[in-house]
Amino acid sequence: MSILAGCVTLTEVNSKLHLEVHLASLWGWEKFADQSTLSRTLDALSLKQIDVLRSAVTEIWRNIGQTPKHDWRSYLWLDYDLSPLPCGKQAEGSQKGYCGRKNATGRQLARVSAVRYRETIWSDVFPGNFHTVHCFQPAILATEIALDLAERQRKRTVWRLDGGSGSEEKLRWLLRRNYHVVAKGMNHNRAKSLSRKVLRWDEYRDAKLGEVPGPHDYPQPVRVFVKERRENDKIIHSYYISTLPTASKRLFLQDYDARGAAEVEQFRNDKQGLALAARNKRDFLGQKAYVLLNDLAHNVLADFQHRALKDSPCSDFSSKRIIRDLISIPGYLSFRDEKLEKVSLLSLKQFSEPMQHALLRYISD
């Protein structure tokens, strides 16, 4: 609730939520817990309790999410990546690594997202010196459990991966599990070697694209594309692997470049809109709980956006705008016999009318 109410830190709970006794009564509570109680609860969580929390968050998402109801006649695209969570040196799991700036300390947030549905499938926190490739297999296996993927569904699932995940060993492991991949390779020397085998280069934006024969020892047939671009008067090569029957090199790279939307949906919206980067706990398990609760808030907003804001003037709002301009509109709750009867919003606010229609649609759906 504090995340959806726009609280950047736990200290804001006392001023924004602690006095909202009528809102708390909807859950059968006398009032919301204060900041100190919430902080002590997060610090006291055990690993077993984290697992219980993860199961509860996953079950709620399965009930409200669109991804579990995906129509398997089309491919399900999943994006996996890491993002730094900077924190102080004294925090558990804080290590020097890629944390946004040189010699910074922090942790790493690993996440799997279904960008089409704007939903987070799985997240976890790792020490700051972990890299994308280290968290790869745990992410895949946890996603299989969250989505309960049978083999026929794995054959209709496409993993879109950046260079940090695309080691030969990890890609072969993924293909043996019958997934499709659209991935960037991580071996720069191999990219340079492959570029010398390209027979034809085609222009693509500010780069050139070529294709070379794929290796025959992969668990599945693959196509290999090579990209050549100039940066600071240097020629840089990269290569990509795909198991999809893409019609052309350009269409393949367009599919891969859609990872840009994944970066926004996976991390930037949560760090800005849900203040994920500002919520740091010294305790490692407490930070894991924070991330799980952030995932819950993220998916609740995705459900609200799909069911309530679709085809409305606010349909393209980011999570930051939904919280700031819609959910935070002042209003009153009217009860009769301890049941919510009416929601009244302050009409002077810019988006009061669209929000009123959205709430009616959301409740009646």
GICOR-V391125 format. One record per residue. N is the residue number from 1. RES is the residue in one small letter. NEAR is the number of other C-alpha atoms within 12 Angstrom. Layout:
# GICOR-V391125
N RES NEAR
N RES NEAR
This chain:
# GICOR-V391125
1 m 31
2 s 35
3 i 40
4 l 36
5 a 34
6 g 34
7 c 29
8 v 28
9 t 27
10 l 32
11 t 21
12 e 23
13 v 28
14 n 22
15 s 19
16 k 27
17 l 27
18 h 28
19 l 18
20 e 25
21 v 18
22 h 23
23 l 27
24 a 21
25 s 18
26 l 19
27 w 15
28 g 13
29 w 14
30 e 15
31 k 19
32 f 27
33 a 27
34 d 22
35 q 22
36 s 18
37 t 17
38 l 26
39 s 25
40 r 17
41 t 23
42 l 31
43 d 25
44 a 21
45 l 24
46 s 19
47 l 19
48 k 13
49 q 20
50 i 28
51 d 19
52 v 16
53 l 26
54 r 31
55 s 22
56 a 20
57 v 32
58 t 34
59 e 21
60 i 25
61 w 32
62 r 27
63 n 18
64 i 28
65 g 34
66 q 29
67 t 34
68 p 28
69 k 17
70 h 21
71 d 14
72 w 19
73 r 12
74 s 13
75 y 24
76 l 31
77 w 38
78 l 45
79 d 47
80 y 46
81 d 41
82 l 43
83 s 38
84 p 36
85 l 44
86 p 40
87 c 32
88 g 22
89 k 20
90 q 18
91 a 24
92 e 26
93 g 32
94 s 33
95 q 27
96 k 28
97 g 29
98 y 26
99 c 28
100 g 20
101 r 13
102 k 11
103 n 16
104 a 21
105 t 28
106 g 38
107 r 42
108 q 39
109 l 43
110 a 42
111 r 41
112 v 42
113 s 42
114 a 36
115 v 31
116 r 25
117 y 33
118 r 37
119 e 43
120 t 49
121 i 45
122 w 44
123 s 42
124 d 40
125 v 40
126 f 35
127 p 36
128 g 36
129 n 29
130 f 29
131 h 28
132 t 35
133 v 28
134 h 24
135 c 32
136 f 37
137 q 25
138 p 24
139 a 33
140 i 41
141 l 21
142 a 26
143 t 33
144 e 25
145 i 21
146 a 29
147 l 33
148 d 21
149 l 26
150 a 18
151 e 17
152 r 16
153 q 25
154 r 30
155 k 27
156 r 26
157 t 37
158 v 33
159 w 44
160 r 47
161 l 43
162 d 34
163 g 31
164 g 27
165 s 38
166 g 37
167 s 28
168 e 25
169 e 20
170 k 29
171 l 39
172 r 28
173 w 23
174 l 36
175 l 32
176 r 20
177 r 28
178 n 26
179 y 37
180 h 37
181 v 47
182 v 43
183 a 46
184 k 37
185 g 35
186 m 27
187 n 22
188 h 23
189 n 15
190 r 21
191 a 30
192 k 22
193 s 17
194 l 29
195 s 31
196 r 19
197 k 19
198 v 25
199 l 15
200 r 18
201 w 22
202 d 21
203 e 17
204 y 20
205 r 15
206 d 12
207 a 21
208 k 27
209 l 33
210 g 34
211 e 33
212 v 26
213 p 19
214 g 23
215 p 19
216 h 12
217 d 12
218 y 23
219 p 22
220 q 25
221 p 23
222 v 29
223 r 31
224 v 39
225 f 42
226 v 44
227 k 39
228 e 32
229 r 25
230 r 15
231 e 11
232 n 7
233 d 7
234 k 9
235 i 16
236 i 21
237 h 31
238 s 35
239 y 42
240 y 46
241 i 47
242 s 41
243 t 33
244 l 32
245 p 17
246 t 21
247 a 13
248 s 20
249 k 31
250 r 24
251 l 19
252 f 33
253 l 36
254 q 20
255 d 31
256 y 33
257 d 22
258 a 24
259 r 31
260 g 21
261 a 24
262 a 34
263 e 30
264 v 23
265 e 37
266 q 42
267 f 41
268 r 25
269 n 32
270 d 42
271 k 31
272 q 26
273 g 33
274 l 41
275 a 31
276 l 40
277 a 31
278 a 24
279 r 33
280 n 35
281 k 38
282 r 26
283 d 29
284 f 32
285 l 32
286 g 32
287 q 43
288 k 40
289 a 39
290 y 41
291 v 43
292 l 38
293 l 36
294 n 43
295 d 44
296 l 38
297 a 37
298 h 47
299 n 40
300 v 36
301 l 41
302 a 38
303 d 30
304 f 37
305 q 37
306 h 28
307 r 26
308 a 31
309 l 30
310 k 22
311 d 16
312 s 21
313 p 20
314 c 28
315 s 23
316 d 18
317 f 27
318 s 28
319 s 43
320 k 31
321 r 25
322 i 37
323 i 35
324 r 25
325 d 25
326 l 38
327 i 32
328 s 27
329 i 27
330 p 23
331 g 21
332 y 17
333 l 22
334 s 17
335 f 16
336 r 10
337 d 7
338 e 16
339 k 16
340 l 19
341 e 14
342 k 17
343 v 22
344 s 22
345 l 25
346 l 20
347 s 16
348 l 12
349 k 19
350 q 19
351 f 28
352 s 25
353 e 22
354 p 27
355 m 36
356 q 29
357 h 25
358 a 30
359 l 26
360 l 19
361 r 20
362 y 21
363 i 16
364 s 10
365 d 13
